[in-house]
Amino acid sequence: MTVWVVRKSLDGGLVGAPRLCAKPGRMARVPGLMTIEEQIAVMLGDSESVEGAGALGRWNVLEGGELKGFIEVLDGAAGS
């Protein structure tokens, strides 16, 4: 019913703490738990954006067209 969303630097290190989100496609959700899209918006800086469909559970974080890191969805224990 939940997944973890993490932001990673270019070298693969965690940027901030993993965040718990509602798992896509679930009918039942934990009240107050953000969706993946809502959480990604919170994790981005003012001049940052993401690209990629997230089909593989990974988005590129861009700032002014320059790659700054990644946001990944982990189904299971955070940081795995």
C-alpha positions in Angstrom: 0.0 0.0 0.0 3.0 2.3 0.3 6.4 3.0 -1.4 9.4 5.0 -0.6 10.6 8.0 -2.7 14.2 9.0 -2.4 16.3 11.8 -4.0 19.8 10.8 -5.0 22.8 12.9 -6.0 24.7 12.2 -9.3 27.0 9.8 -7.4 24.1 7.9 -5.9 24.1 9.2 -2.4 20.9 10.1 -0.6 19.9 13.7 -0.6 17.6 14.0 2.4 15.5 11.3 4.1 13.4 8.8 2.2 9.7 9.7 2.2 6.8 7.3 2.4 4.1 7.7 -0.3 0.9 6.1 -1.4 1.5 3.2 -3.9 0.1 4.1 -7.3 -3.1 2.4 -8.5 -4.3 1.5 -5.0 -7.9 2.2 -4.2 -7.3 2.5 -0.4 -4.9 5.1 0.8 -3.6 6.1 4.2 -5.2 9.5 5.1 -2.7 12.3 4.7 -0.1 10.2 2.8 1.0 12.1 -0.3 1.1 10.5 -3.8 4.4 10.1 -5.6 3.8 13.1 -7.7 2.9 15.3 -4.7 6.1 14.1 -2.9 8.3 14.8 -5.9 7.0 18.4 -6.0 8.0 18.8 -2.4 11.5 17.4 -3.0 12.4 19.8 -5.8 14.0 23.2 -5.3 12.4 26.4 -6.8 14.3 26.2 -10.1 14.3 22.5 -10.5 12.1 20.2 -12.6 12.0 16.5 -13.4 11.9 14.7 -16.7 11.2 11.1 -17.7 8.1 9.1 -17.4 9.1 7.3 -14.3 8.3 4.1 -16.0 11.3 2.5 -14.4 10.6 4.3 -11.1 13.3 7.0 -11.8 13.1 10.6 -12.8 16.0 13.0 -13.7 16.2 16.1 -11.6 17.2 19.1 -13.8 18.1 22.7 -13.0 18.3 24.9 -16.1 18.7 21.9 -18.3 21.6 20.5 -16.2 21.3 17.1 -14.6 21.4 17.5 -10.8 20.4 14.1 -9.5 17.6 11.6 -9.5 14.4 10.7 -7.8 13.6 7.0 -7.4 10.7 5.0 -6.2 11.6 2.0 -4.0 9.0 -0.7 -3.4 10.1 -2.0 0.0 12.6 -0.9 2.7 13.9 2.6 2.2 17.4 3.0 0.9 17.5 -0.5 -0.6 
